[in-house]
Amino acid sequence: MARVINDDCVSCGTCEAECPVGAIAEGDGKYVIDADACVDCGACEGACPTGAIVEE
């Protein structure tokens, strides 16, 4: 199960840097996670300062 980034995202980019497989990219107004590339490791969720990353 992949994680998703909700509207609490402030586009800081911290999650993108933490993703070991490059599944996170800057989207329109917030970062997005490519569900097909996500390996559900949770590194991004722990790094997010606003708690915007949650399990889908």
Backbone as a printed PyTorch tensor [residue, N CA C, xyz], in Angstrom:
tensor([[[ 0.8480, -1.1910,  0.0000],
         [ 0.0000,  0.0000,  0.0000],
         [ 0.8860,  1.2450,  0.0000]],

        [[ 0.7130,  2.0860, -0.9570],
         [ 1.5060,  3.3060, -1.0680],
         [ 0.9890,  4.3810, -0.1140]],

        [[ 1.8220,  5.3280,  0.1250],
         [ 1.4310,  6.4760,  0.9340],
         [ 0.9930,  7.6030, -0.0020]],

        [[ 0.2560,  8.5680,  0.5390],
         [-0.1890,  9.7260, -0.2250],
         [ 0.1430, 10.9840,  0.5660]],

        [[ 0.2140, 12.0920, -0.1310],
         [ 0.4730, 13.3810,  0.4990],
         [-0.8130, 14.1910,  0.4520]],

        [[-1.2980, 14.5970,  1.6200],
         [-2.5670, 15.3270,  1.6690],
         [-2.3430, 16.8390,  1.5590]],

        [[-3.4020, 17.5880,  1.7340],
         [-3.3620, 19.0410,  1.5460],
         [-2.6010, 19.7850,  2.6500]],

        [[-2.1280, 19.0840,  3.6680],
         [-1.3100, 19.7320,  4.7000],
         [ 0.1120, 19.9910,  4.2090]],

        [[ 0.4490, 19.4870,  3.0220],
         [ 1.7860, 19.6710,  2.4370],
         [ 2.0750, 21.1540,  2.2200]],

        [[ 3.2790, 21.5720,  2.6300],
         [ 3.7030, 22.9620,  2.4500],
         [ 4.7980, 23.0770,  1.3880]],

        [[ 4.9920, 22.0150,  0.6180],
         [ 5.9670, 21.9730, -0.4900],
         [ 7.3890, 22.2920, -0.0530]],

        [[ 7.7940, 21.7540,  1.1010],
         [ 9.1500, 22.0110,  1.5880],
         [10.1930, 21.1280,  0.9040]],

        [[ 9.7740, 19.9830,  0.3650],
         [10.6850, 19.1000, -0.3450],
         [11.4470, 18.1130,  0.5120]],

        [[11.2330, 18.1290,  1.8030],
         [11.9420, 17.2170,  2.6940],
         [11.6760, 15.7610,  2.3260]],

        [[10.4580, 15.4400,  2.0120],
         [10.0930, 14.0590,  1.6850],
         [10.7950, 13.5720,  0.4170]],

        [[10.9030, 14.4270, -0.5710],
         [11.5380, 14.0440, -1.8310],
         [12.9830, 13.6080, -1.5960]],

        [[13.6830, 14.3370, -0.7510],
         [15.0730, 14.0160, -0.4510],
         [15.2160, 12.7080,  0.3230]],

        [[14.2040, 12.3410,  1.0820],
         [14.2630, 11.1280,  1.9000],
         [13.8600,  9.8610,  1.1550]],

        [[13.1940,  9.9850,  0.0330],
         [12.6890,  8.8090, -0.6860],
         [13.8340,  8.0400, -1.3480]],

        [[14.0430,  6.7700, -0.9540],
         [15.1620,  6.0060, -1.4990],
         [14.9590,  5.5310, -2.9390]],

        [[13.7340,  5.5920, -3.4390],
         [13.4620,  5.1090, -4.8000],
         [13.0120,  6.2140, -5.7480]],

        [[13.0340,  7.4540, -5.2970],
         [12.6660,  8.5780, -6.1570],
         [11.2050,  8.6140, -6.5610]],

        [[10.3320,  8.1580, -5.6630],
         [ 8.9050,  8.0890, -5.9680],
         [ 8.1610,  9.3940, -5.7060]],

        [[ 8.8420, 10.4040, -5.1840],
         [ 8.1880, 11.6640, -4.8310],
         [ 8.6910, 12.7790, -5.7420]],

        [[ 7.7420, 13.5690, -6.2310],
         [ 8.0840, 14.6820, -7.1150],
         [ 7.2080, 15.8800, -6.7840]],

        [[ 7.6860, 17.0500, -7.1820],
         [ 6.9140, 18.2730, -6.9660],
         [ 5.7230, 18.2730, -7.9030]],

        [[ 4.5450, 18.4830, -7.3310],
         [ 3.3230, 18.5380, -8.1220],
         [ 2.7860, 19.9480, -8.1830]],

        [[ 1.5330, 20.0720, -8.4870],
         [ 0.8730, 21.3660, -8.5950],
         [ 0.3720, 21.8020, -7.2210]],

        [[ 1.1800, 22.5730, -6.5150],
         [ 0.7840, 23.0740, -5.2070],
         [ 1.2060, 22.2060, -4.0400]],

        [[ 1.6060, 20.9730, -4.3050],
         [ 2.0990, 20.0810, -3.2580],
         [ 2.8920, 18.9550, -3.9140]],

        [[ 3.6480, 18.2360, -3.1200],
         [ 4.3980, 17.0980, -3.6410],
         [ 3.4520, 15.9160, -3.8200]],

        [[ 3.8280, 15.0000, -4.7050],
         [ 3.0050, 13.8220, -4.9780],
         [ 3.8850, 12.5730, -4.9520]],

        [[ 3.2690, 11.4510, -4.6260],
         [ 3.9590, 10.1750, -4.5820],
         [ 3.4560,  9.2990, -5.7170]],

        [[ 4.3750,  8.7580, -6.5000],
         [ 4.0400,  7.8260, -7.5700],
         [ 3.7710,  6.4750, -6.9140]],

        [[ 2.5120,  6.0710, -6.8640],
         [ 2.1190,  4.8380, -6.1830],
         [ 2.7800,  3.6050, -6.7790]],

        [[ 3.0590,  3.6260, -8.0710],
         [ 3.6930,  2.4730, -8.7150],
         [ 5.1600,  2.3410, -8.3270]],

        [[ 5.8000,  3.4420, -8.0020],
         [ 7.2220,  3.4200, -7.6380],
         [ 7.4330,  3.2930, -6.1280]],

        [[ 6.4620,  3.6870, -5.3400],
         [ 6.5700,  3.6730, -3.8770],
         [ 6.7410,  2.2440, -3.3560]],

        [[ 7.7290,  2.0440, -2.4690],
         [ 7.9580,  0.7330, -1.8640],
         [ 7.4450,  0.6890, -0.4190]],

        [[ 6.7030,  1.7060, -0.0230],
         [ 6.0490,  1.7680,  1.2800],
         [ 7.0280,  1.6170,  2.4460]],

        [[ 8.1840,  2.2640,  2.3430],
         [ 9.1990,  2.1500,  3.4010],
         [ 8.9080,  3.0770,  4.5850]],

        [[ 8.1700,  4.1670,  4.3490],
         [ 7.8220,  5.0890,  5.4260],
         [ 8.8370,  6.1750,  5.7150]],

        [[ 9.9410,  6.2120,  4.9820],
         [10.9710,  7.2260,  5.2310],
         [10.4150,  8.6320,  5.0650]],

        [[ 9.5880,  8.8310,  4.0760],
         [ 9.0110, 10.1480,  3.8170],
         [ 8.0650, 10.5770,  4.9290]],

        [[ 7.2760,  9.6410,  5.4020],
         [ 6.3020,  9.9540,  6.4460],
         [ 6.9960, 10.4470,  7.7070]],

        [[ 8.0850,  9.8010,  8.0790],
         [ 8.8330, 10.2000,  9.2620],
         [ 9.5390, 11.5350,  9.1000]],

        [[ 9.8500, 11.8960,  7.8630],
         [10.5750, 13.1390,  7.5990],
         [ 9.6720, 14.3560,  7.4560]],

        [[ 8.4090, 14.1530,  7.1640],
         [ 7.4880, 15.2590,  6.8860],
         [ 7.2160, 16.0940,  8.1430]],

        [[ 7.5430, 17.3920,  8.1010],
         [ 7.3540, 18.2360,  9.2850],
         [ 5.8960, 18.5810,  9.5760]],

        [[ 4.9990, 18.3850,  8.6050],
         [ 3.5890, 18.7340,  8.8300],
         [ 2.6830, 17.5120,  8.9750]],

        [[ 3.2250, 16.3180,  8.8590],
         [ 2.4100, 15.1160,  8.9600],
         [ 1.4820, 14.9310,  7.7830]],

        [[ 1.8690, 15.4540,  6.6310],
         [ 1.0000, 15.4250,  5.4410],
         [ 1.0400, 14.0930,  4.7060]],

        [[ 1.9450, 13.2030,  5.0820],
         [ 2.0590, 11.9200,  4.3830],
         [ 1.4120, 10.8380,  5.2210]],

        [[ 0.4440, 10.1650,  4.6180],
         [-0.3300,  9.1410,  5.3010],
         [-0.4730,  7.9030,  4.4340]],

        [[-0.8130,  6.7850,  5.0440],
         [-1.0790,  5.5710,  4.2780],
         [-2.3690,  5.7460,  3.5010]],

        [[-2.3580,  5.2750,  2.2870],
         [-3.5320,  5.4010,  1.4120],
         [-4.6280,  4.4620,  1.8450]]])
